Amino acid sequence: MVKERSRSNRQKPVKSPAAAQTSDAAVRRALVEAREELLHFLVARFRNRDEAEDVLQAFAIRALQNAAQLRDVVTVRGWLGKVLASTIVDHLRKEARRRGKEVGTDPETLPELATEPDPELDAAVCNCLYRLLPTLKSEYAEIVWRADILGEPRDRLAASLGTSLSNVNVRLHRGRQALRKRLEEMCITCPIHGFLDCHCEKASQLRSARALPADGN
């Protein structure tokens, strides 16, 4: 019993309501800013805000449905960039098929679209993550930024941080998990009204997508 009390006494202190509210506000602000960064990129790409909003919504739903892939399939930046790139390509193909039908073009003759992220898309993803990372613990934000975004070798990271390679791997894994949660929070943002405290059709679609199991497809 004495040991159990000792353990409970060593539990981390709970944040005060004011501190928790401040942290929550900071996270929400960062997520909104990240969304606007991507929306700005998409508006510049498509020259049409409505179309950009549609692509951003499709990206959000796809990222949410496949968020589990972030754990060990690819790095954070690469994963998010590929999701956004494939979303753009799928949208362009859909539009090409629609326009092809209007003019009687055989869909099989439509040109193949590149699926690799271009430098502008890569920069948009990087800026998005740059806004999200400060919402994590500093030790996690630094390790994800240096390893996944800057591409710094892990052995060099361990040496500069004065720790072991295994510790770097553990921190990177935990940092990716924490960032995944932030990405999921971003992905349940209503493209029109902000966070999902609204009841519009798009918010309902995103809520439904969140409830679906991630199958990796």
C-alpha positions, -999 to 999 in steps of 0.1 A, spaced: 0 0 0 28 24 9 45 17 -25 12 23 -43 8 57 -26 43 66 -35 37 59 -72 5 79 -71 23 108 -55 48 108 -83 22 112 -110 26 142 -133 6 172 -121 -26 180 -141 -26 212 -160 -47 240 -146 -79 249 -165 -62 282 -177 -31 264 -189 -51 237 -206 -72 264 -223 -41 283 -234 -26 251 -249 -58 242 -267 -60 277 -282 -24 275 -294 -31 241 -311 -63 253 -327 -46 284 -340 -17 264 -354 -41 240 -371 -61 268 -387 -29 284 -399 -17 251 -414 -50 247 -432 -47 282 -447 -12 275 -459 -24 245 -479 -55 263 -491 -34 292 -504 -13 267 -523 -43 250 -538 -60 283 -548 -28 293 -565 -27 259 -583 -63 258 -594 -71 295 -597 -105 288 -582 -112 289 -545 -142 266 -546 -122 239 -565 -94 244 -540 -118 239 -511 -130 207 -526 -95 193 -531 -86 203 -495 -116 185 -482 -108 154 -502 -72 156 -489 -84 159 -453 -107 129 -456 -80 108 -473 -54 118 -447 -77 109 -419 -87 75 -434 -51 65 -439 -35 83 -409 -24 49 -395 2 47 -423 21 75 -407 33 52 -379 59 32 -398 53 33 -436 69 66 -446 82 97 -429 58 124 -419 66 149 -446 68 124 -473 36 107 -463 16 139 -462 31 151 -494 21 119 -512 -14 121 -499 -18 156 -511 -2 149 -545 -24 118 -551 -54 138 -541 -46 165 -566 -39 140 -593 -72 121 -587 -91 154 -588 -74 163 -621 -82 129 -636 -118 132 -625 -121 166 -641 -104 154 -673 -128 125 -675 -158 148 -670 -146 172 -696 -137 143 -720 -173 131 -717 -186 165 -726 -166 166 -758 -168 129 -765 -132 120 -757 -123 83 -750 -111 82 -713 -84 57 -723 -67 84 -744 -64 109 -716 -28 117 -707 -12 101 -677 -6 126 -649 26 127 -628 21 116 -592 54 129 -577 51 161 -555 66 192 -572 87 217 -553 58 241 -547 37 213 -532 67 201 -511 71 236 -498 34 239 -489 36 206 -469 68 217 -452 52 250 -442 21 231 -430 42 209 -407 63 239 -396 31 254 -382 20 221 -365 54 211 -350 54 239 -324 23 224 -309 42 193 -298 66 190 -269 99 206 -279 119 174 -277 95 157 -301 92 187 -324 130 190 -328 136 153 -335 108 152 -361 120 184 -378 156 173 -380 151 137 -389 120 137 -411 121 172 -427 158 181 -427 169 145 -433 196 146 -407 211 111 -400 200 96 -367 235 88 -356 245 124 -360 214 134 -341 223 111 -313 258 126 -311 246 162 -311 219 156 -285 243 136 -263 221 105 -262 220 70 -277 208 60 -311 180 39 -295 168 69 -275 167 89 -307 146 62 -323 122 61 -294 118 99 -294 113 100 -331 86 73 -329 68 91 -301 72 124 -320 56 110 -351 27 96 -330 22 130 -314 23 147 -348 -1 121 -362 -26 132 -336 -22 168 -346 -27 158 -383 -59 140 -374 -71 171 -356 -63 191 -387 -81 166 -409 -113 169 -389 -114 207 -395 -145 218 -414 -133 235 -446 -159 263 -443 -167 268 -406 -135 258 -389 -135 231 -363 -163 205 -362 -186 223 -339 -208 231 -369 -234 209 -385 -230 216 -422 -229 189 -448 -191 189 -452 -186 187 -415 -209 157 -413 -190 141 -442 -157 146 -423 -172 132 -391 -184 101 -410 -149 97 -425 -133 98 -391 -155 70 -380 -144 47 -408 -115 22 -401 -82 30 -418 -76 2 -443 -45 17 -459 -62 21 -493 
